[in-house]
Amino acid sequence: MSISIGDGFMSLEIDGRVVATATERAGGWREVTYWPRCFDRNQAITALTVTELLESGRDSSDPLVRALRDELRVTDRQRQCGSACDGISAGSGRMEEVWEEVNA
């Protein structure tokens, strides 16, 4: 398992396959696979880490997943700049459950 971080693109690879990506968009925001909103650079890394933990068998009640998920709550700056990622569709599966809890 590894998270690769490059200029404008990040990816999470597990067992030789790319599981999730983060692509830079307007204003420096990152669109992360399975997450229906954009993140700043650090939050994108956190979102990929949460994805990695879930893909490795942890569930959304795991203390580490919960702590990292708390870091992904929407900030005032993201509310103001939310239009950068309008129209992003959510993925499916376990990440949907986590996303609902992040915004609860």
C-alpha angles and dihedrals in degrees: 000000000000143000113219116203121197139153106301096345138072129178139190114216124191122181092347097309129102107242100176140000139200117211124192115240137178116325094015095289118144125223109212124200112257094011114103097210138047129262138199116251096272094045090050089057089048091049090051089049091052089049090051092051092050093046090051091059106270116129132222092265093060108119093232093048090049093049094049092043089056088059089060097063114129113270127210090252090054091050089054094046098036094119090074089081103029113148098030110146122219123242124231139247129035095352090063089061091051093046091054090051093048090058097039 
